[in-house]
């Protein structure tokens, strides 16, 4: 990947921010907001259970569960972009650099295919579930979650393609640093 990540996992691509960098930052903000929402809802439920002065918040459990599901779905492309996903990289440290790059390239090509497959399947499910509201929260629709899954897996595939391109350039000797190809530097 051409971007660097700081200690918080945030992508730092310098001053030339791209649309994908903006989307990545948006995923981060939404993920944090959902985590705060889950904390607030859970705290409110605990307080409401212990005090008869508060109203029954039975619907809040469903909102918290869906917020957790949505946060997890949003975390998939986020982790792909920051390379914080589950990986076997530590197991491959003893291998030659070129062999590792080929394995990572192969894995990321598989991730691209799997992500598009899941996006397609989620879109099909969304067609059937778009009119089905949740029992306790009528405005939240099962289909909305499936649409979000579709979008997030397409985004995961795009981020994986970004890594595939970077690994391919590394493998073929056309790696870039700060937007300039190594070949261009060699020719200068």
TILUMFI-505816 format. One record per residue (C-alpha): x, z negated, y; residue number from 1. Coordinates in steps of 0.05 Angstrom, whole numbers, plus 5000, padded with zeros to 4 digits. Example, Ala and Ser with C-alpha at 12.3 -4.5 7.8 and 13.67 -1.06 7.14 Angstrom:
BEGIN
<rec><east>5246</east><up>4844</up><north>4910</north><resi>1</resi></rec>
<rec><east>5273</east><up>4857</up><north>4979</north><resi>2</resi></rec>
END
This chain:
BEGIN
<rec><east>5000</east><up>5000</up><north>5000</north><resi>1</resi></rec>
<rec><east>5025</east><up>5015</up><north>5069</north><resi>2</resi></rec>
<rec><east>4995</east><up>4953</up><north>5101</north><resi>3</resi></rec>
<rec><east>5027</east><up>4885</up><north>5100</north><resi>4</resi></rec>
<rec><east>4988</east><up>4822</up><north>5088</north><resi>5</resi></rec>
<rec><east>5001</east><up>4757</up><north>5125</north><resi>6</resi></rec>
<rec><east>4999</east><up>4688</up><north>5093</north><resi>7</resi></rec>
<rec><east>4923</east><up>4686</up><north>5098</north><resi>8</resi></rec>
<rec><east>4915</east><up>4752</up><north>5061</north><resi>9</resi></rec>
<rec><east>4892</east><up>4789</up><north>5123</north><resi>10</resi></rec>
<rec><east>4914</east><up>4861</up><north>5128</north><resi>11</resi></rec>
<rec><east>4963</east><up>4874</up><north>5184</north><resi>12</resi></rec>
<rec><east>4974</east><up>4947</up><north>5194</north><resi>13</resi></rec>
<rec><east>5006</east><up>4942</up><north>5262</north><resi>14</resi></rec>
<rec><east>4975</east><up>4971</up><north>5324</north><resi>15</resi></rec>
<rec><east>4946</east><up>5034</up><north>5291</north><resi>16</resi></rec>
<rec><east>4882</east><up>5003</up><north>5263</north><resi>17</resi></rec>
<rec><east>4839</east><up>5048</up><north>5221</north><resi>18</resi></rec>
<rec><east>4766</east><up>5047</up><north>5204</north><resi>19</resi></rec>
<rec><east>4784</east><up>5017</up><north>5136</north><resi>20</resi></rec>
<rec><east>4822</east><up>4961</up><north>5172</north><resi>21</resi></rec>
<rec><east>4759</east><up>4947</up><north>5213</north><resi>22</resi></rec>
<rec><east>4716</east><up>4947</up><north>5151</north><resi>23</resi></rec>
<rec><east>4766</east><up>4900</up><north>5117</north><resi>24</resi></rec>
<rec><east>4763</east><up>4852</up><north>5176</north><resi>25</resi></rec>
<rec><east>4687</east><up>4856</up><north>5174</north><resi>26</resi></rec>
<rec><east>4687</east><up>4838</up><north>5100</north><resi>27</resi></rec>
<rec><east>4729</east><up>4778</up><north>5117</north><resi>28</resi></rec>
<rec><east>4682</east><up>4754</up><north>5172</north><resi>29</resi></rec>
<rec><east>4620</east><up>4764</up><north>5129</north><resi>30</resi></rec>
<rec><east>4653</east><up>4728</up><north>5071</north><resi>31</resi></rec>
<rec><east>4669</east><up>4667</up><north>5114</north><resi>32</resi></rec>
<rec><east>4600</east><up>4668</up><north>5145</north><resi>33</resi></rec>
<rec><east>4568</east><up>4668</up><north>5076</north><resi>34</resi></rec>
<rec><east>4612</east><up>4610</up><north>5054</north><resi>35</resi></rec>
<rec><east>4590</east><up>4571</up><north>5115</north><resi>36</resi></rec>
<rec><east>4517</east><up>4588</up><north>5101</north><resi>37</resi></rec>
<rec><east>4524</east><up>4564</up><north>5029</north><resi>38</resi></rec>
<rec><east>4555</east><up>4499</up><north>5054</north><resi>39</resi></rec>
<rec><east>4500</east><up>4487</up><north>5105</north><resi>40</resi></rec>
<rec><east>4444</east><up>4503</up><north>5056</north><resi>41</resi></rec>
<rec><east>4474</east><up>4458</up><north>5002</north><resi>42</resi></rec>
<rec><east>4484</east><up>4401</up><north>5052</north><resi>43</resi></rec>
<rec><east>4413</east><up>4409</up><north>5078</north><resi>44</resi></rec>
<rec><east>4386</east><up>4406</up><north>5007</north><resi>45</resi></rec>
<rec><east>4424</east><up>4343</up><north>4991</north><resi>46</resi></rec>
<rec><east>4398</east><up>4310</up><north>5055</north><resi>47</resi></rec>
<rec><east>4327</east><up>4334</up><north>5043</north><resi>48</resi></rec>
<rec><east>4327</east><up>4306</up><north>4972</north><resi>49</resi></rec>
<rec><east>4348</east><up>4237</up><north>4995</north><resi>50</resi></rec>
<rec><east>4301</east><up>4231</up><north>5054</north><resi>51</resi></rec>
<rec><east>4225</east><up>4240</up><north>5053</north><resi>52</resi></rec>
<rec><east>4226</east><up>4258</up><north>5127</north><resi>53</resi></rec>
<rec><east>4254</east><up>4328</up><north>5112</north><resi>54</resi></rec>
<rec><east>4211</east><up>4385</up><north>5085</north><resi>55</resi></rec>
<rec><east>4218</east><up>4412</up><north>5016</north><resi>56</resi></rec>
<rec><east>4273</east><up>4465</up><north>5015</north><resi>57</resi></rec>
<rec><east>4260</east><up>4495</up><north>4947</north><resi>58</resi></rec>
<rec><east>4271</east><up>4565</up><north>4973</north><resi>59</resi></rec>
<rec><east>4340</east><up>4547</up><north>4999</north><resi>60</resi></rec>
<rec><east>4370</east><up>4545</up><north>4928</north><resi>61</resi></rec>
<rec><east>4353</east><up>4618</up><north>4918</north><resi>62</resi></rec>
<rec><east>4383</east><up>4637</up><north>4985</north><resi>63</resi></rec>
<rec><east>4447</east><up>4598</up><north>4968</north><resi>64</resi></rec>
<rec><east>4452</east><up>4633</up><north>4900</north><resi>65</resi></rec>
<rec><east>4443</east><up>4701</up><north>4930</north><resi>66</resi></rec>
<rec><east>4493</east><up>4685</up><north>4985</north><resi>67</resi></rec>
<rec><east>4543</east><up>4668</up><north>4931</north><resi>68</resi></rec>
<rec><east>4528</east><up>4732</up><north>4894</north><resi>69</resi></rec>
<rec><east>4535</east><up>4773</up><north>4958</north><resi>70</resi></rec>
<rec><east>4600</east><up>4736</up><north>4976</north><resi>71</resi></rec>
<rec><east>4628</east><up>4753</up><north>4907</north><resi>72</resi></rec>
<rec><east>4608</east><up>4826</up><north>4914</north><resi>73</resi></rec>
<rec><east>4639</east><up>4830</up><north>4983</north><resi>74</resi></rec>
<rec><east>4701</east><up>4797</up><north>4956</north><resi>75</resi></rec>
<rec><east>4714</east><up>4853</up><north>4906</north><resi>76</resi></rec>
<rec><east>4737</east><up>4906</up><north>4956</north><resi>77</resi></rec>
<rec><east>4769</east><up>4853</up><north>4999</north><resi>78</resi></rec>
<rec><east>4812</east><up>4829</up><north>4941</north><resi>79</resi></rec>
<rec><east>4829</east><up>4901</up><north>4923</north><resi>80</resi></rec>
<rec><east>4854</east><up>4916</up><north>4993</north><resi>81</resi></rec>
<rec><east>4896</east><up>4852</up><north>4998</north><resi>82</resi></rec>
<rec><east>4920</east><up>4859</up><north>4925</north><resi>83</resi></rec>
<rec><east>4895</east><up>4789</up><north>4911</north><resi>84</resi></rec>
<rec><east>4854</east><up>4811</up><north>4851</north><resi>85</resi></rec>
<rec><east>4866</east><up>4789</up><north>4780</north><resi>86</resi></rec>
<rec><east>4928</east><up>4825</up><north>4758</north><resi>87</resi></rec>
<rec><east>4982</east><up>4826</up><north>4706</north><resi>88</resi></rec>
<rec><east>5037</east><up>4837</up><north>4757</north><resi>89</resi></rec>
<rec><east>5076</east><up>4774</up><north>4739</north><resi>90</resi></rec>
<rec><east>5078</east><up>4797</up><north>4666</north><resi>91</resi></rec>
<rec><east>5108</east><up>4863</up><north>4687</north><resi>92</resi></rec>
<rec><east>5165</east><up>4835</up><north>4729</north><resi>93</resi></rec>
<rec><east>5216</east><up>4848</up><north>4674</north><resi>94</resi></rec>
<rec><east>5200</east><up>4922</up><north>4671</north><resi>95</resi></rec>
<rec><east>5237</east><up>4977</up><north>4707</north><resi>96</resi></rec>
<rec><east>5208</east><up>4992</up><north>4776</north><resi>97</resi></rec>
<rec><east>5187</east><up>5063</up><north>4758</north><resi>98</resi></rec>
<rec><east>5151</east><up>5038</up><north>4695</north><resi>99</resi></rec>
<rec><east>5114</east><up>4985</up><north>4735</north><resi>100</resi></rec>
<rec><east>5093</east><up>5037</up><north>4787</north><resi>101</resi></rec>
<rec><east>5066</east><up>5083</up><north>4732</north><resi>102</resi></rec>
<rec><east>5027</east><up>5026</up><north>4701</north><resi>103</resi></rec>
<rec><east>4998</east><up>5005</up><north>4769</north><resi>104</resi></rec>
<rec><east>4981</east><up>5077</up><north>4784</north><resi>105</resi></rec>
<rec><east>4945</east><up>5084</up><north>4718</north><resi>106</resi></rec>
<rec><east>4908</east><up>5018</up><north>4727</north><resi>107</resi></rec>
<rec><east>4885</east><up>5038</up><north>4797</north><resi>108</resi></rec>
<rec><east>4861</east><up>5106</up><north>4773</north><resi>109</resi></rec>
<rec><east>4819</east><up>5069</up><north>4721</north><resi>110</resi></rec>
<rec><east>4793</east><up>5022</up><north>4776</north><resi>111</resi></rec>
<rec><east>4772</east><up>5083</up><north>4817</north><resi>112</resi></rec>
<rec><east>4734</east><up>5112</up><north>4758</north><resi>113</resi></rec>
<rec><east>4702</east><up>5046</up><north>4739</north><resi>114</resi></rec>
<rec><east>4683</east><up>5031</up><north>4811</north><resi>115</resi></rec>
<rec><east>4648</east><up>5098</up><north>4819</north><resi>116</resi></rec>
<rec><east>4612</east><up>5087</up><north>4752</north><resi>117</resi></rec>
<rec><east>4587</east><up>5019</up><north>4775</north><resi>118</resi></rec>
<rec><east>4567</east><up>5047</up><north>4842</north><resi>119</resi></rec>
<rec><east>4526</east><up>5101</up><north>4808</north><resi>120</resi></rec>
<rec><east>4494</east><up>5052</up><north>4760</north><resi>121</resi></rec>
<rec><east>4477</east><up>5004</up><north>4817</north><resi>122</resi></rec>
<rec><east>4446</east><up>5060</up><north>4857</north><resi>123</resi></rec>
<rec><east>4402</east><up>5078</up><north>4798</north><resi>124</resi></rec>
<rec><east>4381</east><up>5005</up><north>4790</north><resi>125</resi></rec>
<rec><east>4368</east><up>5000</up><north>4865</north><resi>126</resi></rec>
<rec><east>4318</east><up>5057</up><north>4860</north><resi>127</resi></rec>
<rec><east>4277</east><up>5016</up><north>4810</north><resi>128</resi></rec>
<rec><east>4284</east><up>4948</up><north>4843</north><resi>129</resi></rec>
<rec><east>4277</east><up>4964</up><north>4916</north><resi>130</resi></rec>
<rec><east>4204</east><up>4941</up><north>4919</north><resi>131</resi></rec>
<rec><east>4214</east><up>4876</up><north>4881</north><resi>132</resi></rec>
<rec><east>4219</east><up>4815</up><north>4926</north><resi>133</resi></rec>
<rec><east>4246</east><up>4748</up><north>4903</north><resi>134</resi></rec>
<rec><east>4192</east><up>4698</up><north>4882</north><resi>135</resi></rec>
<rec><east>4208</east><up>4645</up><north>4935</north><resi>136</resi></rec>
<rec><east>4238</east><up>4688</up><north>4989</north><resi>137</resi></rec>
<rec><east>4192</east><up>4748</up><north>4997</north><resi>138</resi></rec>
<rec><east>4235</east><up>4783</up><north>5050</north><resi>139</resi></rec>
<rec><east>4296</east><up>4785</up><north>5004</north><resi>140</resi></rec>
<rec><east>4291</east><up>4843</up><north>4957</north><resi>141</resi></rec>
<rec><east>4328</east><up>4853</up><north>4891</north><resi>142</resi></rec>
<rec><east>4341</east><up>4925</up><north>4911</north><resi>143</resi></rec>
<rec><east>4380</east><up>4904</up><north>4973</north><resi>144</resi></rec>
<rec><east>4431</east><up>4869</up><north>4929</north><resi>145</resi></rec>
<rec><east>4438</east><up>4931</up><north>4886</north><resi>146</resi></rec>
<rec><east>4448</east><up>4974</up><north>4948</north><resi>147</resi></rec>
<rec><east>4502</east><up>4926</up><north>4971</north><resi>148</resi></rec>
<rec><east>4535</east><up>4930</up><north>4902</north><resi>149</resi></rec>
<rec><east>4535</east><up>5006</up><north>4907</north><resi>150</resi></rec>
<rec><east>4567</east><up>5004</up><north>4976</north><resi>151</resi></rec>
<rec><east>4619</east><up>4952</up><north>4956</north><resi>152</resi></rec>
<rec><east>4641</east><up>4990</up><north>4894</north><resi>153</resi></rec>
<rec><east>4648</east><up>5055</up><north>4933</north><resi>154</resi></rec>
<rec><east>4691</east><up>5016</up><north>4982</north><resi>155</resi></rec>
<rec><east>4731</east><up>4987</up><north>4924</north><resi>156</resi></rec>
<rec><east>4743</east><up>5057</up><north>4898</north><resi>157</resi></rec>
<rec><east>4766</east><up>5079</up><north>4968</north><resi>158</resi></rec>
<rec><east>4814</east><up>5020</up><north>4973</north><resi>159</resi></rec>
<rec><east>4840</east><up>5035</up><north>4902</north><resi>160</resi></rec>
<rec><east>4850</east><up>5108</up><north>4921</north><resi>161</resi></rec>
<rec><east>4890</east><up>5084</up><north>4981</north><resi>162</resi></rec>
<rec><east>4935</east><up>5046</up><north>4932</north><resi>163</resi></rec>
<rec><east>4938</east><up>5105</up><north>4884</north><resi>164</resi></rec>
<rec><east>4963</east><up>5149</up><north>4941</north><resi>165</resi></rec>
<rec><east>5015</east><up>5097</up><north>4960</north><resi>166</resi></rec>
<rec><east>5039</east><up>5089</up><north>4888</north><resi>167</resi></rec>
<rec><east>5041</east><up>5164</up><north>4879</north><resi>168</resi></rec>
<rec><east>5084</east><up>5172</up><north>4941</north><resi>169</resi></rec>
<rec><east>5130</east><up>5117</up><north>4914</north><resi>170</resi></rec>
<rec><east>5133</east><up>5150</up><north>4846</north><resi>171</resi></rec>
<rec><east>5149</east><up>5219</up><north>4873</north><resi>172</resi></rec>
<rec><east>5198</east><up>5193</up><north>4925</north><resi>173</resi></rec>
<rec><east>5154</east><up>5208</up><north>4985</north><resi>174</resi></rec>
<rec><east>5142</east><up>5136</up><north>5004</north><resi>175</resi></rec>
<rec><east>5125</east><up>5123</up><north>5077</north><resi>176</resi></rec>
<rec><east>5147</east><up>5068</up><north>5123</north><resi>177</resi></rec>
<rec><east>5110</east><up>5060</up><north>5189</north><resi>178</resi></rec>
<rec><east>5076</east><up>5127</up><north>5180</north><resi>179</resi></rec>
<rec><east>5141</east><up>5167</up><north>5174</north><resi>180</resi></rec>
<rec><east>5159</east><up>5199</up><north>5108</north><resi>181</resi></rec>
<rec><east>5226</east><up>5183</up><north>5076</north><resi>182</resi></rec>
<rec><east>5240</east><up>5258</up><north>5071</north><resi>183</resi></rec>
<rec><east>5231</east><up>5266</up><north>5146</north><resi>184</resi></rec>
<rec><east>5281</east><up>5210</up><north>5159</north><resi>185</resi></rec>
<rec><east>5330</east><up>5241</up><north>5110</north><resi>186</resi></rec>
<rec><east>5324</east><up>5309</up><north>5145</north><resi>187</resi></rec>
<rec><east>5337</east><up>5278</up><north>5214</north><resi>188</resi></rec>
END
